[in-house]
């Protein structure tokens, strides 16, 4: 831990590439687990299979919320402690975080098993797909502990300075899933059971390799005797990780609300509930890939922000935010184009020879993602506030799009416009979330400049005296 940390000396642009690209690829690969399953299920089982596995997705987003709260909270505190050269704090944050991960993974699996069908009904499953969804989800719950470890340790290993390791680990797990999916689903005719089994085998490999890296960390040391939970460190992890938890929980809440609206109002159209659920689910899968790129970029800025803020190198913090902001805008415009003009092509990858499904999926993409070119900057802004130890502002930005704007508007507009109203709520929410993020970060940097000017004036006055 005594060696110089490159987070305080390396060029910002180079650091962002080194940290963001592997992180984004790691998250994209994690999203591909579900997407690959969906593609094979769509071809082997059909629309009912796609709908059944879609409604299980909120459960795993909620699991990710727990994992990221612990992982991101632990990593943010570790980055700040590394910048301040507080070795004891680094060790205790990591040891406490690791124990919390084991407890969270086992706890979610047990709760999911006990309340499986009520949860799936709450998430929006129709009675016609409930049994298929339960069959799929029950198997996936066995892989939750390894999935939690993989997602959370990604953030910690990134804070240690080696994001590429987790990228390779996740890619190996995804490759195993990709190879086993056609074997289990098509070869052994296992349907949704085969998809779930292929997924948990990949997660087991990724989780095991993540644990195997712990003894090889450069700046973080694992001390078994410091694993006993201590209130100070647990609260510190939850405090800085809470925005990540809320962001993921808000994503799950949005999907639960939208799945229920698609089921309700889809039944009143020529498309029907199953097509509406399936098409919206396909869109959210692609959205998860786009979202993974923004989260990867934001997460890549986090250790740079945290270390330099802890080391009081504020110019590097501002430079990191500026580069991250403009990178997020570029990515947003690229994905806006994909959503705008690629809907029909993407739909055919999942389900073929279903004209109504293809028609509704294309419309769904265009309506829901109308203002997606503004999506990225709020993600970077939330990560910035989280990294500098301001969780309330991070929480406000993280929750703005989904909780403050999207869910209330979807419920309100759907009462008057049905399914159209629900879909049209998203671009309004994207615009308002962008404006709120820009207002908060502008005020933050203004306050920094004001404090700096006061300090300079005081130094000048003392010098003259």
C-alpha positions as CSV (number, residue, x, y, z in Angstrom):
1,X,0.0,0.0,0.0
2,X,3.0,2.3,0.3
3,X,3.6,2.5,-3.4
4,X,2.4,5.5,-5.4
5,X,-1.2,5.3,-6.6
6,X,-1.6,6.2,-10.3
7,X,-5.1,7.6,-9.6
8,X,-3.3,10.8,-8.4
9,X,-0.7,11.1,-11.1
10,X,-1.8,9.5,-14.4
11,X,-3.4,11.5,-17.2
12,X,-7.2,11.7,-16.6
13,X,-8.2,10.6,-20.1
14,X,-5.9,7.5,-19.9
15,X,-7.3,6.6,-16.5
16,X,-10.9,6.9,-17.7
17,X,-10.2,4.5,-20.5
18,X,-8.3,2.1,-18.3
19,X,-11.1,2.0,-15.7
20,X,-14.3,2.7,-17.6
21,X,-13.9,0.4,-20.6
22,X,-13.2,-2.8,-18.7
23,X,-16.0,-1.9,-16.2
24,X,-18.5,-1.2,-19.0
25,X,-17.6,-4.4,-20.7
26,X,-17.9,-6.3,-17.5
27,X,-21.4,-4.9,-17.0
28,X,-22.4,-5.5,-20.6
29,X,-21.3,-9.1,-20.3
30,X,-23.3,-9.4,-17.1
31,X,-26.4,-8.1,-19.1
32,X,-25.7,-10.6,-21.8
33,X,-26.5,-13.5,-19.5
34,X,-30.2,-12.7,-19.6
35,X,-30.2,-11.5,-23.2
36,X,-28.6,-14.8,-24.5
37,X,-31.2,-16.7,-22.5
38,X,-34.0,-14.6,-24.1
39,X,-32.8,-15.2,-27.6
40,X,-32.7,-19.0,-27.3
41,X,-35.9,-19.1,-25.3
42,X,-37.7,-16.9,-27.9
43,X,-36.7,-19.3,-30.7
44,X,-37.3,-22.5,-28.7
45,X,-40.3,-21.7,-26.6
46,X,-41.9,-18.6,-28.2
47,X,-43.5,-15.4,-27.0
48,X,-44.8,-17.0,-23.8
49,X,-41.3,-18.1,-22.8
50,X,-39.9,-14.5,-23.4
51,X,-42.7,-13.0,-21.3
52,X,-42.2,-15.5,-18.5
53,X,-38.5,-14.9,-18.2
54,X,-38.9,-11.1,-18.5
55,X,-41.1,-10.8,-15.5
56,X,-38.4,-12.6,-13.4
57,X,-36.0,-9.8,-14.3
58,X,-36.9,-7.3,-11.5
59,X,-35.9,-9.8,-8.8
60,X,-32.4,-9.9,-10.2
61,X,-32.3,-6.1,-10.5
62,X,-33.2,-6.0,-6.8
63,X,-30.4,-8.5,-6.1
64,X,-28.0,-6.3,-8.1
65,X,-29.2,-3.3,-5.9
66,X,-28.0,-5.1,-2.8
67,X,-24.7,-6.2,-4.4
68,X,-24.0,-2.7,-5.7
69,X,-24.9,-1.0,-2.5
70,X,-22.3,-3.1,-0.7
71,X,-19.7,-3.1,-3.5
72,X,-19.9,0.5,-4.5
73,X,-20.2,1.7,-0.9
74,X,-17.2,-0.3,0.0
75,X,-15.2,0.8,-3.0
76,X,-16.1,4.5,-2.5
77,X,-14.9,4.4,1.1
78,X,-11.8,2.5,0.1
79,X,-10.9,5.0,-2.6
80,X,-11.3,7.9,-0.1
81,X,-9.3,6.1,2.5
82,X,-6.5,5.3,0.0
83,X,-6.3,9.0,-0.9
84,X,-6.0,9.9,2.8
85,X,-3.5,7.0,3.3
86,X,-5.6,5.4,6.0
87,X,-4.5,1.8,5.8
88,X,-6.5,0.5,8.8
89,X,-9.8,2.0,7.4
90,X,-9.2,0.3,4.0
91,X,-8.8,-3.1,5.6
92,X,-11.8,-2.8,7.9
93,X,-14.1,-1.5,5.1
94,X,-13.1,-4.4,2.9
95,X,-13.5,-7.1,5.5
96,X,-16.9,-5.8,6.7
97,X,-18.0,-5.5,3.1
98,X,-17.1,-9.0,2.2
99,X,-19.0,-10.5,5.1
100,X,-22.1,-8.4,4.1
101,X,-21.9,-9.8,0.6
102,X,-22.0,-13.4,1.9
103,X,-25.0,-12.6,4.1
104,X,-26.9,-10.7,1.3
105,X,-26.4,-13.5,-1.3
106,X,-27.7,-16.3,1.0
107,X,-30.5,-14.1,2.3
108,X,-31.9,-13.2,-1.1
109,X,-31.8,-16.9,-2.2
110,X,-33.8,-18.0,0.8
111,X,-36.4,-15.1,0.5
112,X,-36.8,-15.8,-3.2
113,X,-37.4,-19.5,-2.7
114,X,-40.0,-18.9,0.0
115,X,-42.0,-16.2,-1.7
116,X,-41.4,-17.1,-5.4
117,X,-44.9,-17.1,-6.9
118,X,-46.2,-14.1,-5.0
119,X,-43.2,-12.1,-6.1
120,X,-43.6,-13.0,-9.7
121,X,-47.3,-12.1,-9.7
122,X,-46.3,-8.7,-8.1
123,X,-43.7,-8.2,-10.8
124,X,-46.4,-8.5,-13.5
125,X,-46.6,-12.1,-14.5
126,X,-49.9,-13.2,-16.1
127,X,-51.5,-16.4,-14.9
128,X,-50.7,-18.0,-18.3
129,X,-46.9,-17.6,-17.8
130,X,-46.6,-17.9,-14.0
131,X,-45.6,-21.6,-13.9
132,X,-43.0,-21.2,-16.6
133,X,-41.5,-18.1,-14.9
134,X,-41.4,-19.9,-11.5
135,X,-39.6,-22.9,-13.1
136,X,-37.0,-20.5,-14.6
137,X,-36.5,-18.3,-11.5
138,X,-36.3,-21.2,-9.0
139,X,-33.1,-22.5,-10.6
140,X,-31.5,-19.0,-11.0
141,X,-31.9,-18.4,-7.3
142,X,-29.2,-21.0,-6.6
143,X,-26.7,-18.8,-8.4
144,X,-27.6,-15.6,-6.5
145,X,-24.7,-15.8,-4.0
146,X,-22.1,-16.1,-6.7
147,X,-23.8,-13.3,-8.8
148,X,-23.7,-11.0,-5.8
149,X,-20.0,-11.6,-5.2
150,X,-19.2,-11.0,-8.8
151,X,-21.1,-7.7,-9.1
152,X,-19.8,-6.3,-5.8
153,X,-16.2,-7.4,-6.1
154,X,-16.0,-5.8,-9.5
155,X,-16.2,-2.3,-7.8
156,X,-13.7,-3.2,-5.1
157,X,-11.2,-4.7,-7.5
158,X,-11.6,-1.6,-9.7
159,X,-10.8,0.6,-6.7
160,X,-7.7,-1.6,-6.2
161,X,-6.6,-0.6,-9.7
162,X,-7.3,-3.7,-11.8
163,X,-10.6,-3.5,-13.6
164,X,-9.4,-5.7,-16.4
165,X,-9.3,-8.8,-14.2
166,X,-13.1,-8.6,-13.6
167,X,-13.7,-8.0,-17.3
168,X,-11.9,-11.2,-18.2
169,X,-13.7,-13.1,-15.4
170,X,-17.1,-11.9,-16.5
171,X,-16.4,-12.7,-20.1
172,X,-15.4,-16.2,-19.2
173,X,-18.7,-16.7,-17.3
174,X,-20.7,-15.3,-20.3
175,X,-18.8,-17.5,-22.7
176,X,-19.7,-20.6,-20.7
177,X,-23.3,-19.4,-20.6
178,X,-23.3,-18.9,-24.4
179,X,-21.9,-22.3,-25.1
180,X,-24.2,-24.1,-22.7
181,X,-27.4,-22.3,-23.7
182,X,-27.9,-24.1,-27.1
183,X,-26.8,-27.4,-25.6
184,X,-29.3,-27.3,-22.7
185,X,-32.2,-25.5,-24.4
186,X,-32.0,-27.0,-27.9
187,X,-29.9,-30.1,-27.6
188,X,-31.3,-31.5,-24.4
189,X,-34.8,-29.9,-25.0
190,X,-34.7,-28.4,-21.4
191,X,-36.4,-25.1,-22.4
192,X,-36.3,-22.4,-19.7
193,X,-34.7,-24.8,-17.2
194,X,-31.8,-25.2,-19.5
195,X,-31.4,-21.4,-19.8
196,X,-31.4,-21.0,-16.1
197,X,-28.9,-23.9,-15.5
198,X,-26.5,-22.4,-18.1
199,X,-26.6,-19.1,-16.4
200,X,-25.9,-20.3,-12.9
201,X,-22.9,-22.4,-14.1
202,X,-21.4,-19.2,-15.7
203,X,-22.1,-17.2,-12.5
204,X,-20.4,-19.9,-10.3
205,X,-17.2,-19.6,-12.4
206,X,-17.2,-15.8,-12.3
207,X,-17.9,-15.6,-8.6
208,X,-15.2,-18.2,-7.8
209,X,-12.6,-16.3,-9.9
210,X,-13.5,-13.0,-8.2
211,X,-12.9,-14.6,-4.8
212,X,-9.6,-16.0,-6.0
213,X,-8.3,-12.5,-6.8
214,X,-8.5,-11.3,-3.2
215,X,-5.0,-12.5,-2.1
216,X,-3.5,-10.8,-5.2
217,X,-4.8,-7.2,-4.5
218,X,-2.1,-4.5,-4.6
219,X,-3.5,-1.7,-2.4
220,X,-6.1,-3.6,-0.4
221,X,-5.3,-6.3,2.1
222,X,-7.8,-8.8,3.4
223,X,-7.6,-9.4,7.1
224,X,-9.8,-12.3,8.4
225,X,-9.7,-11.0,11.9
226,X,-11.4,-7.7,10.8
227,X,-14.5,-9.4,9.3
228,X,-16.6,-8.9,12.5
229,X,-19.2,-6.3,11.6
230,X,-18.6,-2.9,13.1
231,X,-21.3,-0.2,13.1
232,X,-18.9,2.6,11.9
233,X,-17.8,0.7,8.8
234,X,-21.1,-0.9,8.0
235,X,-22.9,2.5,8.2
236,X,-20.1,4.0,6.1
237,X,-20.6,1.3,3.4
238,X,-24.4,1.8,3.4
239,X,-24.1,5.6,3.4
240,X,-22.0,5.8,0.2
241,X,-23.6,2.7,-1.4
242,X,-27.2,3.8,-0.8
243,X,-27.4,5.8,-4.0
244,X,-26.4,2.7,-6.0
245,X,-29.0,0.7,-4.2
246,X,-31.7,3.3,-4.8
247,X,-30.8,3.6,-8.5
248,X,-31.1,-0.2,-9.0
249,X,-34.2,-0.4,-6.9
250,X,-35.8,2.4,-8.9
251,X,-35.0,0.5,-12.1
252,X,-36.7,-2.6,-10.7
253,X,-39.7,-0.4,-9.5
254,X,-39.9,1.1,-13.0
255,X,-40.0,-2.3,-14.6
256,X,-42.6,-3.6,-12.2
257,X,-44.9,-0.6,-12.9
258,X,-44.3,-0.8,-16.6
259,X,-44.8,-4.5,-16.8
260,X,-48.1,-4.2,-15.0
261,X,-49.2,-1.3,-17.3
262,X,-48.2,-3.3,-20.4
263,X,-50.2,-6.3,-19.1
264,X,-53.2,-4.1,-18.2
265,X,-53.4,-1.8,-21.3
266,X,-51.9,-4.3,-23.7
267,X,-55.0,-6.5,-23.1
268,X,-57.1,-3.7,-24.5
269,X,-55.3,-3.5,-27.8
270,X,-54.8,-5.8,-30.8
271,X,-51.4,-6.8,-29.4
272,X,-52.6,-8.5,-26.1
273,X,-50.8,-8.7,-22.8
274,X,-48.2,-11.3,-23.8
275,X,-46.9,-9.4,-26.8
276,X,-46.9,-6.1,-24.9
277,X,-44.9,-7.7,-22.0
278,X,-42.5,-9.5,-24.4
279,X,-41.8,-6.4,-26.5
280,X,-41.3,-4.1,-23.5
281,X,-39.0,-6.8,-22.1
282,X,-36.9,-7.0,-25.2
283,X,-36.5,-3.2,-25.1
284,X,-35.4,-3.3,-21.5
285,X,-32.8,-5.9,-22.3
286,X,-31.2,-3.7,-24.9
287,X,-31.6,-0.7,-22.5
288,X,-29.6,-2.7,-19.9
289,X,-26.7,-2.9,-22.4
290,X,-26.9,0.9,-23.0
291,X,-27.2,1.5,-19.3
292,X,-24.2,-0.7,-18.6
293,X,-22.1,1.6,-20.7
294,X,-23.1,4.6,-18.7
295,X,-22.7,2.9,-15.4
296,X,-19.3,1.6,-16.5
297,X,-18.3,5.2,-17.4
298,X,-19.6,6.6,-14.2
299,X,-18.0,3.8,-12.1
300,X,-14.7,4.4,-13.9
301,X,-14.8,8.0,-12.8
302,X,-15.6,7.1,-9.2
303,X,-12.1,5.9,-7.9
304,X,-10.5,8.8,-9.7
305,X,-12.9,11.3,-8.1
306,X,-12.7,9.7,-4.7
307,X,-8.9,9.4,-4.5
308,X,-8.2,12.9,-5.8
309,X,-10.9,14.5,-3.6
310,X,-9.5,12.6,-0.6
311,X,-6.0,13.9,-1.6
312,X,-7.4,17.5,-2.1
313,X,-6.4,17.5,-5.8
314,X,-9.6,19.3,-6.8
315,X,-8.5,20.4,-10.4
316,X,-8.2,16.7,-11.2
317,X,-11.7,16.1,-9.9
318,X,-13.2,18.8,-12.1
319,X,-11.3,17.6,-15.1
320,X,-12.5,14.0,-14.6
321,X,-16.1,15.2,-14.4
322,X,-15.8,17.3,-17.6
323,X,-14.4,14.4,-19.6
324,X,-16.9,11.9,-18.2
325,X,-19.8,14.3,-19.0
326,X,-18.9,14.8,-22.7
327,X,-18.2,11.1,-23.1
328,X,-21.6,10.3,-21.7
329,X,-23.2,12.7,-24.2
330,X,-21.5,11.0,-27.1
331,X,-22.6,7.5,-26.0
332,X,-26.2,8.9,-25.4
333,X,-26.5,10.1,-29.0
334,X,-25.2,6.8,-30.4
335,X,-27.8,4.8,-28.5
336,X,-30.5,7.2,-29.3
337,X,-29.9,6.4,-33.0
338,X,-29.9,2.7,-32.3
339,X,-33.2,2.9,-30.5
340,X,-34.7,5.2,-33.1
341,X,-33.9,3.2,-36.2
342,X,-33.0,-0.3,-35.1
343,X,-36.1,-1.5,-33.3
344,X,-37.5,-3.9,-36.0
345,X,-34.1,-5.5,-36.6
346,X,-33.5,-6.1,-32.9
347,X,-37.0,-7.5,-32.4
348,X,-36.3,-10.2,-35.1
349,X,-33.3,-11.4,-33.2
350,X,-35.6,-12.5,-30.4
351,X,-38.8,-13.6,-32.1
352,X,-39.4,-14.2,-35.8
353,X,-42.6,-14.5,-37.9
354,X,-44.7,-12.6,-35.5
355,X,-45.8,-9.3,-37.3
356,X,-47.7,-7.8,-34.4
357,X,-44.7,-8.4,-32.0
358,X,-42.3,-6.8,-34.5
359,X,-44.7,-3.8,-35.1
360,X,-45.2,-3.1,-31.4
361,X,-41.5,-3.5,-30.5
362,X,-40.5,-0.9,-33.1
363,X,-43.1,1.5,-31.8
364,X,-42.1,0.9,-28.2
365,X,-38.5,1.7,-28.9
366,X,-39.3,4.9,-30.7
367,X,-41.7,6.2,-28.1
368,X,-39.9,5.2,-24.9
369,X,-36.4,6.3,-26.0
370,X,-37.4,9.6,-27.7
371,X,-35.1,11.7,-25.4
372,X,-32.4,9.1,-24.7
373,X,-29.7,11.5,-26.0
374,X,-29.9,13.2,-22.6
375,X,-29.7,10.0,-20.5
376,X,-25.9,9.8,-19.8
377,X,-24.9,12.9,-17.9
378,X,-27.2,12.3,-14.9
379,X,-25.5,8.9,-14.4
380,X,-22.0,10.5,-14.3
381,X,-23.3,13.2,-12.0
382,X,-24.7,10.8,-9.5
383,X,-21.4,8.9,-9.4
384,X,-19.5,12.2,-8.9
385,X,-21.5,13.1,-5.8
386,X,-21.2,9.6,-4.5
387,X,-17.4,9.6,-4.9
388,X,-16.8,12.9,-3.1
389,X,-18.9,11.8,-0.1
390,X,-22.2,13.6,-0.8
391,X,-24.7,10.7,-0.8
392,X,-27.8,12.9,-0.5
393,X,-27.1,14.7,-3.8
394,X,-26.1,11.5,-5.4
395,X,-29.3,9.9,-4.2
396,X,-31.4,12.8,-5.6
397,X,-29.8,12.6,-9.0
398,X,-29.9,8.8,-9.0
399,X,-33.6,8.7,-8.2
400,X,-34.8,11.6,-10.3
401,X,-35.5,9.9,-13.6
402,X,-37.4,6.9,-12.4
403,X,-38.9,7.7,-9.0
404,X,-39.5,11.4,-9.1
405,X,-40.5,11.7,-12.8
406,X,-41.0,8.4,-14.8
407,X,-43.2,6.3,-12.4
408,X,-45.6,9.1,-11.4
409,X,-46.0,10.3,-15.0
410,X,-46.4,6.7,-16.4
411,X,-49.2,6.1,-13.9
412,X,-50.8,9.5,-14.5
413,X,-50.5,9.6,-18.3
414,X,-51.6,5.9,-18.7
415,X,-55.0,6.8,-17.1
416,X,-55.7,9.1,-20.0
417,X,-53.6,7.7,-22.8
418,X,-53.4,4.0,-22.0
419,X,-50.2,2.3,-23.2
420,X,-49.2,5.3,-25.3
421,X,-49.3,7.5,-22.2
422,X,-47.2,5.1,-20.2
423,X,-44.5,4.9,-22.9
424,X,-44.5,8.7,-23.5
425,X,-43.6,9.3,-19.8
426,X,-40.0,8.2,-20.4
427,X,-38.7,11.1,-22.7
428,X,-40.3,13.6,-20.3
429,X,-38.5,12.0,-17.4
430,X,-35.1,11.9,-19.2
431,X,-35.4,15.7,-19.9
432,X,-36.3,16.7,-16.4
433,X,-33.6,14.4,-14.9
434,X,-30.9,16.0,-17.1
435,X,-31.9,19.5,-16.1
436,X,-31.9,18.6,-12.4
437,X,-28.4,17.0,-12.6
438,X,-26.9,20.0,-14.4
439,X,-28.4,22.4,-11.9
440,X,-26.9,20.5,-8.9
441,X,-23.4,20.0,-10.4
442,X,-23.2,23.6,-11.6
443,X,-24.0,24.8,-8.0
444,X,-21.4,22.4,-6.6
445,X,-18.6,23.6,-8.8
446,X,-19.7,27.2,-8.2
447,X,-19.4,26.7,-4.4
448,X,-15.9,25.3,-4.9
449,X,-14.8,28.4,-6.8
450,X,-16.3,30.6,-4.2
451,X,-14.4,28.9,-1.4
452,X,-11.2,29.0,-3.4
453,X,-11.6,32.7,-4.0
454,X,-12.2,33.4,-0.3
455,X,-9.1,31.3,0.6
456,X,-6.9,33.2,-2.0
457,X,-8.1,36.5,-0.7
458,X,-7.3,35.5,2.9
459,X,-3.8,34.3,1.9
460,X,-3.2,37.6,0.1
461,X,-4.4,39.7,3.1
462,X,-2.2,37.7,5.5
463,X,0.7,38.1,3.2
464,X,0.3,41.9,3.1
465,X,0.0,42.0,6.8
